[in-house]
Amino acid sequence: MTTLINKLQAILTNIQTLNLDANTLKNLKVLAVSKAQSAATIRQAYDAGLHLFGENYLQEALEKQAQLTDLNIEWHFIGPIQSNKTQLIAQQFMWVQSVDRLKIAQRLSDARPANMAPLQVCLQVNISGEQSKSGVEPSELIELAKSITALPRLKLRGLMAIPAPTINVEEQKLQLKQVKQCFDVLVAEGFNIDTLSMGMSDDYLAAIEQGATMIRIGSGLFGARQYSTKL
């Protein structure tokens, strides 16, 4: 617990060095990427002040959610989405950050219960052009965004991206700047969006400098992942 608190404080201290204006700092959100972490660890992170948690794998997430129903957690699904998983994702999560196809968006909208608030979604953009990576091409963003805003049970909030990993800060900034440019294009087209989810443990400072409103931190909070079947 002490280690987690120390790591969180170090991240917040690093962010303070950017000298952000008060409004930007107030609106910046830290999403704890909790895949492969136990429910007990998530509970510790919650007690440390983290209330947004991102999960990549549905079955793993469901098991942890069942153990943490007493906590007011905002659950985000951030992994690739299989068609046969859309119903449970739509029912069990408040946000889905990895929408990159209209078919998936339609299935999520259809499955979202009418008694729940609309599902908050981000479009995942593939800025690096990596064939192995999920995400919509930048040239297709506007068309997909228009289609999603017409779906009744979804609320388009913005973009998510996972740039190609690099330790070169200038290369990080170049990729992240391209994501911000995609975001700005959607804003200029009249889309009412407010979320730019980019930046992870190794590049979150560069991401914030380029306009991120949400950073996704996993190993930077929890350490190297120790995968286990016991959650």
C-alpha positions in Angstrom: 0.0 0.0 0.0 2.8 2.4 0.9 4.6 1.7 -2.3 1.5 2.4 -4.4 0.8 5.6 -2.6 4.5 6.7 -3.1 4.3 5.9 -6.8 1.0 7.8 -7.2 2.5 10.8 -5.4 5.6 10.7 -7.6 3.4 10.8 -10.7 1.4 13.7 -9.3 4.6 15.5 -8.4 6.0 15.0 -11.9 2.8 16.4 -13.4 3.2 19.5 -11.2 6.6 20.2 -12.8 4.8 20.9 -16.1 3.3 24.1 -14.6 -0.1 23.5 -16.0 -2.8 26.1 -15.6 -5.3 25.4 -12.8 -8.2 24.5 -15.1 -6.1 22.0 -17.1 -4.8 20.4 -14.0 -8.2 20.2 -12.5 -9.6 18.4 -15.6 -6.7 16.0 -16.0 -7.8 12.4 -15.0 -5.6 9.5 -14.1 -6.9 6.1 -15.2 -5.3 3.2 -13.3 -4.8 0.3 -15.7 -5.6 -2.6 -13.5 -5.3 -5.6 -15.8 -3.6 -8.5 -14.1 -4.0 -6.8 -10.7 -6.0 -8.4 -7.9 -9.3 -7.0 -6.5 -7.4 -6.4 -3.3 -4.8 -4.3 -5.1 -7.6 -2.3 -6.8 -9.2 -1.7 -3.4 -5.8 -0.4 -2.1 -5.5 1.9 -5.1 -9.1 3.2 -4.6 -8.3 3.9 -0.9 -5.3 5.9 -2.2 -7.6 8.1 -4.1 -7.9 6.5 -7.6 -11.5 5.9 -8.7 -11.0 5.3 -12.5 -9.9 1.9 -13.5 -9.3 0.4 -16.9 -9.5 -3.2 -17.8 -8.5 -5.0 -21.0 -10.0 -8.4 -20.6 -13.7 -8.9 -20.0 -13.8 -12.1 -17.9 -11.0 -10.9 -15.7 -12.8 -7.6 -15.2 -16.1 -9.2 -14.3 -14.5 -11.3 -11.6 -13.0 -8.3 -10.0 -16.1 -6.1 -10.4 -18.1 -8.8 -8.5 -15.7 -8.4 -5.5 -15.7 -4.6 -5.5 -19.4 -3.8 -5.7 -19.1 -1.7 -2.5 -16.8 0.8 -4.2 -17.8 3.7 -6.4 -15.5 2.7 -9.2 -15.8 4.2 -12.7 -14.9 1.2 -14.9 -13.4 1.7 -18.3 -13.0 -1.0 -20.9 -9.8 -0.3 -22.8 -9.0 -3.5 -24.7 -9.8 -4.9 -28.1 -13.5 -5.7 -28.4 -14.8 -9.0 -29.7 -18.4 -9.0 -31.1 -19.5 -11.7 -28.7 -18.4 -9.7 -25.7 -20.3 -6.5 -26.5 -23.4 -7.3 -24.5 -21.6 -7.7 -21.2 -19.2 -4.8 -21.9 -22.2 -2.6 -22.5 -23.9 -3.7 -19.3 -20.8 -3.7 -16.9 -18.8 -0.6 -17.9 -19.4 3.1 -17.8 -16.8 3.9 -20.5 -15.4 2.0 -23.5 -12.3 3.6 -24.9 -11.5 1.2 -27.7 -14.3 1.6 -30.2 -12.9 1.4 -33.8 -15.7 0.0 -35.9 -19.3 0.9 -36.5 -20.4 -2.7 -36.1 -19.0 -2.8 -32.6 -20.5 0.6 -31.7 -23.9 -0.5 -32.9 -23.8 -3.7 -30.9 -22.8 -1.7 -27.8 -25.6 0.7 -28.3 -28.2 -2.0 -28.8 -27.0 -3.8 -25.6 -26.8 -0.8 -23.4 -29.7 -1.1 -20.9 -32.3 1.7 -21.2 -32.2 2.3 -17.4 -28.5 3.1 -17.5 -26.9 6.4 -18.6 -25.6 6.3 -22.2 -22.3 4.4 -22.6 -19.4 6.9 -22.8 -17.1 6.0 -25.7 -13.8 7.1 -27.2 -12.7 6.2 -30.7 -9.4 4.4 -30.7 -7.2 6.0 -33.5 -4.3 4.1 -35.0 -1.9 7.0 -35.4 1.2 4.8 -36.0 -0.3 2.8 -38.8 0.8 -0.5 -37.2 -1.1 -3.3 -38.7 -1.0 -5.3 -35.5 -2.7 -2.5 -33.5 -6.4 -1.8 -33.2 -7.7 1.5 -34.2 -9.4 3.5 -36.9 -7.3 5.3 -39.5 -7.3 9.1 -39.0 -8.8 9.5 -42.5 -11.9 7.5 -41.4 -12.5 9.3 -38.1 -15.0 11.9 -39.1 -17.3 9.3 -40.9 -17.2 7.0 -37.9 -17.8 9.8 -35.4 -20.8 10.9 -37.4 -22.2 7.4 -37.3 -21.7 6.9 -33.6 -23.3 10.2 -32.6 -26.5 8.9 -34.3 -26.6 5.9 -32.0 -29.1 6.4 -29.1 -27.3 4.6 -26.2 -23.8 5.9 -26.8 -22.2 9.3 -26.0 -19.1 10.1 -28.0 -16.5 11.7 -25.6 -13.3 11.8 -27.6 -10.3 9.8 -28.8 -7.9 7.2 -27.3 -4.6 6.2 -28.8 -1.7 3.9 -28.1 1.3 5.3 -30.1 4.2 3.1 -31.1 6.5 2.7 -28.1 9.7 4.6 -28.1 12.0 6.0 -25.4 12.8 9.0 -27.7 10.9 11.9 -26.1 10.7 13.9 -29.4 9.3 10.9 -31.2 6.8 10.5 -28.4 5.7 14.1 -28.8 5.4 13.8 -32.6 3.0 10.9 -32.4 1.0 12.4 -29.6 0.8 15.7 -31.4 -0.8 13.8 -34.3 -3.4 12.4 -32.0 -4.2 15.9 -30.7 -4.5 17.1 -34.3 -7.1 14.4 -35.0 -9.0 15.5 -31.9 -8.9 19.1 -33.1 -10.2 18.1 -36.5 -13.3 16.5 -34.8 -13.8 19.6 -32.7 -13.6 21.8 -35.8 -16.2 19.6 -37.4 -18.6 20.4 -34.6 -18.3 17.3 -32.5 -19.0 18.0 -28.8 -16.0 16.0 -27.3 -13.9 16.6 -24.3 -11.6 13.6 -23.7 -8.2 12.9 -25.2 -7.0 9.6 -23.6 -3.3 9.2 -24.4 -0.1 8.7 -22.4 1.0 5.7 -20.4 3.6 5.0 -17.8 6.5 5.9 -20.1 5.2 8.9 -21.9 2.4 10.5 -19.8 4.3 13.8 -19.3 4.8 14.2 -23.1 1.1 13.3 -23.6 0.0 15.9 -21.1 2.1 18.5 -22.8 0.4 17.6 -26.1 -3.1 18.0 -24.7 -4.1 14.7 -23.0 -7.0 15.1 -20.6 -6.7 11.5 -19.4 -3.6 9.4 -18.9 -3.6 5.6 -18.4 -1.1 4.4 -15.9 -0.4 0.7 -15.2 3.2 -0.4 -14.3 3.9 3.2 -13.1 1.5 2.6 -10.3 1.5 -1.2 -9.7 5.0 -2.2 -10.9 5.7 -4.9 -13.5 2.7 -7.1 -14.0 2.7 -10.5 -12.4 0.1 -12.5 -14.4 -1.9 -14.9 -12.3 -5.2 -16.8 -12.7 -6.1 -15.8 -9.1 -7.8 -12.4 -8.9 
